[in-house]
Amino acid sequence: MLLLVAFCAGWLACSFTSIGAQDEERQWSSAKRGDLTLWHSQGQERADDLADHAQGAYDLVSELIDTEISASLTIVVWPPGADPSDPEQLPDGVTAEIPPVNVLRSTSGDVRNAVTNALINAATRQYATEVPVWMRAALGLWSQGPLPGFFLRRAGSVLYLDYEEFYTTEQLEVVPTTGQFQAKYFGQAGGMLAWLLQDWGPDALADLFRAVGEGVPFYDAVEEICGIPEDELISKFTDNAERALLLNWPYIESQDKPFYDQLNLNHVIMIAAAIPVAFLLFFVGKRMFYD
């Protein structure tokens, strides 16, 4: 028994020593993009990659909601098991007096979401908590490009099922924990943002965040700018949901159109004329070959 206790105590001591040694040996790499600096502990290549994502999200979202972060932006992507609240674990040159944006998972989506939230907070200042969760989620998704298809299909299925409805504004304050309902949630959130952008444009969205930053409650600002009271917002969205959910994601980086969208009448005539010529050349060539 004494041997077992001694072994356990020794194993725990070694474990804690190993953890402490790992903390001491952690090597931070930094990547700078303009006024943005990202720190990462898994090598320079990963730091550079995530810094590109951070700057990409910053450019997209800051333009969309017409806001900037006045000071330089520092982002720390923490490894598993690290404690962001411990100032001693911060990279050299990063201080708790100017708190960095902490990212707890090393994914491009988490970095883009973190930058998006930092811009939302900068736009709304002391009224940042007025911005509902669904709008933060929708902008975070928007910063990553077109909304994933399974989110749209799940939210779109609501339109064809009699027993199901879209989430109310109150229900949108809580993100579901199961995948099926998360897909519906994010699809609805993304669809609502798409609808607002399509019908009112990005200038109205910028005005919405500007109004919230001046102290106007979020849904009061929506009513001022879009003319829709909170108690009618979901029903109005439902009337537009099919159009909003099925259209390509708006106001995103330019995407190449399918070739058939680029065809005009002249192209069609040229293709139609070329087909019989191609057949003629084929048969002439075949005959010459066999002769």
N, C-alpha and C positions, 0 to 999 in steps of 0.2 A: 504493500500500500504506500509506504513511504517512497519507494522507488517510483511509483506511478505519479505521485504528487510532484516529486522532484522533476520527473520528465516533463509533465505538463507545464510547470513553472518555467523550466528552461525553454520549452517550445514557445511559450507566450513571450518570454523575454527576447528570444531570437526574432520572433515575428515583429514585435514592436521596433526592435533595432533595425530590421530589414525595411519596415515602412519608413522609419526616420531616415534611413540611408537613401531610400528612393526619393524622398522629398528633397534631401540635400543635393542629390545628383540630378534632379530635374533640370533639363536644359531648355530654356525658352528661346524660341526663334520669333523674330518680328518681321512683319511686312508692312510697308507704308504705301498708301495710295492717296495722294493729295493730303488732306487734313485728317485722314483716317489711318490709324495704326492698329494692326491685329497681331496679337501674341498667341503663340501655339507651342505646345511642348512635344510635338511629334515630327519635328524636322522642318527645314526651310521650305521644301517643296509644298508641303501641306499648308503651311502658313501663307504662302503666295497664292495658292489656289483659293483658299477661303477669303483672303483679302480681296481677290477679284470679285467674288460673290458679294462681299460686303459693299464694295464700291458700286457694283451693278445695282444692288437693291437701293442704295442711297440715291443714285442718279434717277432711277425710275420713280421712286416714291416721292422724293423731294420735288420733282417736277410736277407730279400728279396733284399733290396737295399744297404746292407752292409754299414750301417752307425750307429753311436751312437750319443746321445746328451751328450756332455762332462760334462755339469753341471747337477745338480739335476733338475728334471722337476716338476713344481708345476702347478696343474690344479684347477681352481675354477669353479664349476658349479653354476651359478647364478640363484636365484629364479626369477619368473616373477616380473617385475617392478623395479628390481635393476639396478643400474647404474655402470657398470664395470669401467667407466672412473673416478669415484669418489674414490680417495684413502682412504677416511674415511670409505667406505663401505667394504674394504678388510678385510678378517679374520685376527685376531691377528697373527703376525709372518710373514705375507705376505706383501711385500713392493712393491711400484711402481718402485723402483730403479731396481729391477729384475722382470720385468712384468711376471705375470703368464699366462698360456694358459687359455683363457676365453671360457667357454662353456655356451651358452645361453638357451639351452633346456636340461632337465634332462632325456635324453635317452641314452641308450648304444651306439646307432649308432652315435649320435653327439659326444660323448666322443671319440669313436674310430676314427672318422673323424678328430677330433682336434689333437689327438696324431699323426695320419698319416701325417697331414700337418706340424706338428712341426718337424717330422723326415725328410720330404722332404725339409723343410727350412734349417735344419741342414746340409743336404747333399749338398745343392746347395749354401748355404751362401748368399752372396750379389747378386747372380744371381737367387734367388728363383722365381722372377717374370717371368723368362724364361720358367718355367714348365707350360704347357698349362692346362686349366681348366679340360679338359677331362681326363688327366692323374691323376690329383689329385682326381677326382671323382672316377675313376676306382680303384685306390689304396685304397681309403676310403671304397669302396664296398668290395674289396678283403680282407681287414682287418677284415671283419665281417663274412667271410665264403662264401659258394657258392652263386653266383649271383641269386637273386629271379627269379623264372621261368617266371613270366609275363614280366620282362624286356627282357629276351631272346626271348620269343615268339613274342613280339612286334618288336624287332630288326630283328628277323628272318623273319617276314612277308615281309620285304623289298625285300627279295630274290625272292618272288613269285608274286610281284605286279609290273607290267610294268611301272606304272606311278610314282613310288617312288624310291628314291635313298638314300643311306646313306649320313649323313651330311659331308660337306667338312671340312677341318681343320679350315677354317675361321668360319664356322657356329658352330663348336664345342666350340668356345670361349664363347658362350652365352648359358646358360642352359635354355631350354624352360620353359614357365610358366604353360602350361596345362599338365595334367597328361598323356594323350596319347603320346604326343611328348617327355615328360620327360622319359617315359618308353623306347621309341626308342633311346633317347640320351644315357641313362645309359646302355642300352643293347649294343649299339655300342661301347661305351667307354670300358665296361667290356670285350666285344668280342675282341677289339683291344689289350688290355693288355694280354688276354688269348693267342691270336695269337703270340704276341711277345715272351711270355714265352715258348710256345710250340715249336716254330721254332728256337729261339735263346737262350733260357734258362735264368735263373735268373742271371747268371754271366754277361750276356750282358746288362741286365737291370741295374745292379749295375754299369757297365762301363758307361752306358748312363748318370746316375745321376752324376757320378764322372766327366765326361766330361763337363756337364753343370756347375758344381761347379768350374771348371777351366776356365769358360768363353766362352765355345763353345755354340752357339745358339742351342736350343733344336732340331730342325729339321735337322740342320747340323750334330748334334751328332747322330741322327737316321741314316742319310745317311752314316756316317763314320762307324758305328757299324753294321748296318743291310744291307747297300748297297741300300737303297731305298730313292730317292729324295722326298722332301715334295710333289711335284705335282703328284707323283705316289703312295703316301702312301694309299689313300682311294681306288683307283682302285685295288691295290694289296691286300688290306684287303678284298675288295668285292669278289675277286677270292677265298679267303680262309674263307670267313665269315661263310659259312654253317658248315664247320668243326670246326671252332673256337667257334661258338655259341652253337653248339649242344653237344660238349664234356663236361664232368664234369669239374668243376672249378679246375685248376691245382695248384700244389704246395701249398696246404692248409693242415690243420691238417688231419691226416689219418682218413678215413671213412671206416666203415665196408662194404665190397662188398656184393651184393645180393647173396643169397645162391647158385643160379645157376651158378654164375661166379666162385665159388669155387669147382665145380664138376670136376672130372677127369674121365677117362675111368674106373678105378677101382670102383669108386663110382657108376657109371651107371650100371656096371655088378652086383654089390652087390644089388642095388635096384631092378634090373630086376629079380634076383634070389629070392629075398625076397618076391616078390608079390605072386607067386604061393604057396610058403610055408605058407604065411599068409592066403590065401584062404583055403588051406588044413586044417590048424589048426582051422579055423573058422567052417568048415563043420563037422570036427571030434568032436569039442566041442559041436556043435549044436545037433548032433546025440546022443552023450552021455547024454546030458541034457534031451532030450525027451525020451530016453530009460530008 
